[in-house]
Amino acid sequence: MELGMIGLGRMGGNMARRLRRAGFSLAAYNRNSEVTLSLAEETGLHATTSLAELVTLLPLPRVIWLMLPAGEVTQEYVDQLAGLMSPDDILIDGANSWYKDSVRHAAQLAEHGIQFVDAGVSGGVWGLENGYALMVGGEAETVRHIEPLLKALAPAPDKGWLRCGPAGSGHFVKMIHNGIEYGMMQAYAEGFALMKARADFDLDLAAIAEAWRHGSVVRSWLLDLSAEFLSKDQDLADIEAFVADSGEGRWTALEAIEQGVPAPVMSLALMMRFASQGKNEYADKLLAMMRKGFGGHAIKDRSN
């Protein structure tokens, strides 16, 4: 199967490597041509210098996979490719795009007869060796056409990938997946923080994490990763207490509000990330002043 890949960042580059290992013919484009040329030298893929060149090289019906930042950048490329691709071609968006954007992209491309597939991709830096979890949305026949591609990227041909439903459903499921991830990470962080604070027990957090990895109901890949880094450093003194948040965590919380479905764990995990970013600092100052106002409690003055 021949494929075009656009976007060769950390995820896109490793996906290209995995596909080349599986024997796929690849034409690739990246804004930074040095990245494309370097990957071409490493894997034997065909480096292109423009979208038009990439489209010209691919046989009909073309299959092109986007691995770009969600939002304006992805929209820019969808707009350009709508004018370059032909009816019955397939465009796959593997970014963490908002599912409502994906529904809109499907309708936009349908006007040109182009098929659209949204693919939620999970696996991070480990995906190259272990495979990627793929949550796919699109017409059933279109997804069947790209099955060889999905099977090569997944952990196994019959595991780790799923057609979730029509266009938009893949990114919707990935959005919820990331919301669950937020909640799981927050729970682990709070639990280990509670144990760390009990200094009189002198708990070995690395040993606890390792013990939990075997037979415990809380075992997971996140726990595996935690056990690994705790074995090297339990104090984390050099790590800034700042946790970034992605669009998908925010979209999950907004979806819960829109649907009227309670999702307090995922929503609160998102709020805790905001707090780590210093966005709770002013509220904390107000709380300190109110406490002083009604009870005469002392406050900490930074000037002293």
C-alpha positions in Angstrom: 0.0 0.0 0.0 1.3 3.5 -0.9 0.7 6.4 1.5 1.4 10.1 1.8 2.4 11.3 5.3 2.2 15.0 6.2 3.8 16.1 9.4 6.9 14.3 10.7 7.1 15.4 14.3 7.6 13.1 17.2 4.5 11.1 16.5 4.4 11.4 12.8 8.0 10.6 12.3 7.7 7.4 14.4 4.6 6.4 12.6 6.4 6.7 9.3 9.2 4.6 10.7 6.8 1.9 11.8 5.1 1.9 8.4 8.3 1.6 6.6 9.3 -1.3 8.7 6.1 -3.0 7.7 6.9 -2.5 4.0 4.7 0.4 3.1 5.8 2.8 0.4 5.7 6.3 1.8 5.9 9.8 0.3 6.3 12.4 3.0 6.2 16.1 3.4 7.2 18.3 6.4 7.4 22.1 6.5 11.0 21.7 7.6 12.5 19.9 4.6 15.6 18.9 6.6 13.4 16.7 8.8 12.0 15.0 5.7 15.4 14.5 4.1 16.8 13.0 7.3 14.0 10.6 7.7 14.2 9.7 4.0 17.9 8.8 4.4 17.1 6.7 7.5 14.0 4.8 6.3 14.0 5.1 2.5 10.8 7.0 2.2 10.4 9.5 -0.6 10.9 13.0 0.5 8.8 15.7 -1.2 9.1 19.5 -1.1 5.5 20.5 -1.6 2.0 19.2 -1.1 1.5 19.3 -4.9 4.5 17.0 -5.4 3.3 14.6 -2.7 -0.2 14.4 -4.3 1.2 13.8 -7.8 3.4 10.9 -6.6 0.6 8.9 -5.1 -1.5 6.4 -7.1 -5.3 6.7 -7.2 -7.2 6.5 -5.0 -4.7 8.4 -2.9 -4.4 7.9 0.9 -2.9 10.8 2.8 -2.4 10.9 6.6 -2.1 14.2 8.4 -0.1 14.3 11.7 -0.2 18.1 12.4 -1.2 20.3 15.3 -4.9 20.5 15.8 -6.9 23.6 14.9 -5.7 26.2 12.5 -2.7 24.3 11.1 -4.8 21.2 10.3 -7.5 23.4 8.8 -5.0 25.1 6.6 -3.9 21.7 5.2 -7.4 20.4 4.8 -8.2 23.5 2.7 -5.2 23.1 0.5 -5.6 19.3 0.0 -9.3 19.8 -0.9 -8.1 21.6 -4.0 -5.3 19.1 -4.8 -6.9 15.7 -4.2 -9.4 13.8 -6.4 -12.8 12.2 -5.8 -12.5 8.9 -3.9 -9.2 9.9 -2.4 -8.9 9.4 1.4 -7.6 12.0 3.8 -6.9 10.8 7.4 -6.5 13.3 10.3 -4.4 11.7 13.0 -4.1 14.8 15.1 -5.8 15.4 18.5 -8.5 17.4 16.7 -11.8 18.5 18.2 -14.4 16.0 17.0 -16.7 18.8 15.9 -14.0 20.0 13.6 -13.7 16.5 12.2 -17.4 16.3 11.5 -17.0 19.7 9.7 -14.0 18.5 7.7 -15.8 15.4 6.6 -18.6 17.6 5.2 -16.2 20.0 3.6 -14.3 17.2 1.8 -17.4 15.4 0.8 -18.3 18.4 -1.4 -15.2 17.4 -3.5 -15.9 13.7 -3.3 -13.0 13.1 -1.0 -13.4 10.6 1.8 -12.4 11.6 5.4 -11.3 9.5 8.3 -10.5 10.9 11.8 -8.1 8.8 13.7 -7.4 9.3 17.4 -3.9 8.0 18.1 -2.5 7.0 21.5 0.9 5.5 22.2 3.3 8.4 22.5 7.0 7.8 22.2 6.5 4.1 22.8 4.3 3.6 19.8 7.1 2.9 17.4 8.0 -0.3 19.2 4.7 -1.2 20.9 2.2 0.0 18.3 -0.5 2.7 18.6 -4.0 2.5 19.9 -6.2 3.8 17.0 -9.7 5.1 17.4 -11.1 5.6 13.9 -14.2 7.4 12.5 -15.4 7.3 8.9 -17.5 5.4 6.4 -17.2 1.6 6.9 -16.1 1.0 3.3 -13.4 3.8 3.6 -12.0 2.3 6.8 -11.9 -1.2 5.2 -9.8 0.3 2.4 -7.2 1.5 4.9 -7.3 -1.6 7.2 -3.7 -2.7 6.2 -2.4 0.6 7.3 -4.3 0.5 10.7 -3.2 -3.1 11.3 0.5 -2.2 10.7 0.3 0.8 13.1 -1.6 -1.1 15.8 0.0 -3.3 18.5 -1.3 -6.3 16.6 -3.4 -6.7 13.4 -6.4 -7.8 15.5 -5.9 -5.7 18.6 -5.7 -2.0 19.5 -7.6 -0.5 16.6 -11.3 0.1 16.1 -13.7 1.8 13.7 -15.8 3.6 16.3 -18.5 4.9 14.0 -19.0 7.7 11.4 -16.7 10.7 10.9 -16.0 12.5 14.1 -16.5 9.5 16.3 -12.8 8.5 16.3 -11.7 11.9 17.7 -14.7 11.9 20.1 -13.6 8.6 21.6 -10.0 9.8 21.8 -11.2 13.0 23.5 -12.9 10.9 26.2 -9.8 8.6 26.4 -7.7 11.6 27.3 -10.2 12.8 29.8 -10.0 9.5 31.6 -6.2 9.7 31.4 -6.4 13.1 33.2 -8.4 11.5 36.0 -6.1 8.4 36.4 -3.0 10.6 36.5 -4.5 12.9 39.1 -5.5 9.9 41.3 -2.0 8.4 41.2 -0.4 11.8 41.9 -2.6 12.4 44.9 -2.1 8.9 46.3 1.7 9.1 46.1 1.7 12.6 47.5 -0.2 11.4 50.6 2.3 8.6 51.1 5.2 10.9 50.6 3.8 13.3 53.2 3.8 10.5 55.9 7.4 10.9 56.7 7.3 8.9 59.9 6.6 5.7 58.0 9.6 6.3 55.7 7.8 4.7 52.8 9.7 3.5 49.7 7.4 4.9 47.0 9.4 3.1 44.3 8.9 -0.3 46.0 5.2 0.4 46.6 4.7 1.3 42.9 6.6 -1.9 41.9 4.5 -4.0 44.2 1.2 -2.5 42.9 2.3 -3.4 39.3 1.7 -7.1 40.0 -1.9 -8.3 40.8 -3.2 -5.0 42.0 -6.5 -3.6 40.7 -4.7 -0.2 40.1 -2.0 -1.6 37.9 -1.6 0.2 34.6 0.9 1.5 32.1 0.9 4.8 34.0 1.9 2.9 37.1 4.6 1.2 35.2 6.0 4.5 34.1 5.7 5.9 37.7 7.5 2.9 39.1 10.4 3.5 36.7 11.0 7.1 37.4 10.4 6.8 41.2 13.1 4.1 41.2 15.6 6.8 40.1 14.3 9.8 42.0 11.6 9.9 44.7 12.0 13.5 45.8 11.6 15.1 42.3 13.3 18.2 43.8 14.4 19.4 40.4 11.0 19.1 38.7 8.8 22.2 38.5 5.3 21.7 39.8 3.7 22.8 36.5 1.5 20.5 34.5 0.4 21.5 31.0 -3.1 20.7 29.7 -4.1 19.8 26.2 -7.2 20.9 24.3 -8.7 17.4 24.7 -9.0 17.7 28.5 -10.9 21.0 28.2 -13.1 19.6 25.4 -14.0 16.6 27.6 -15.1 18.9 30.5 -17.1 21.1 28.0 -18.7 18.0 26.5 -19.9 16.9 30.0 -21.5 20.3 30.5 -23.0 20.3 27.1 -24.5 16.9 27.5 -25.5 17.4 31.2 -23.6 14.2 32.1 -21.7 14.5 35.4 -17.9 14.0 35.0 -16.5 15.4 38.2 -13.3 13.4 38.3 -12.2 14.4 34.8 -13.3 18.0 35.2 -11.5 18.4 38.6 -8.3 16.8 37.2 -8.3 19.5 34.6 -8.9 22.2 37.2 -5.9 20.9 39.2 -3.7 21.3 36.1 -4.9 24.9 35.9 -3.9 25.3 39.6 -0.4 23.9 38.9 0.0 26.6 36.3 -0.3 29.4 38.8 -3.9 30.2 37.7 -5.1 29.7 41.3 -2.7 32.1 42.8 -5.0 35.2 42.9 -7.8 33.1 44.3 -5.5 31.8 47.1 -4.5 35.4 47.9 -8.2 36.4 48.3 -8.8 33.4 50.5 -5.9 34.4 52.7 -7.3 38.0 53.0 -10.8 36.8 53.7 -9.5 34.5 56.5 -7.6 37.4 58.0 -10.6 39.7 57.7 -13.1 37.5 59.6 -10.8 35.7 62.0 -7.7 37.9 62.3 -5.5 35.0 61.0 -2.0 35.9 60.0 -1.0 36.0 56.3 2.4 35.4 54.7 3.7 38.6 53.3 6.2 38.1 50.4 7.9 41.4 51.2 9.1 40.0 54.6 
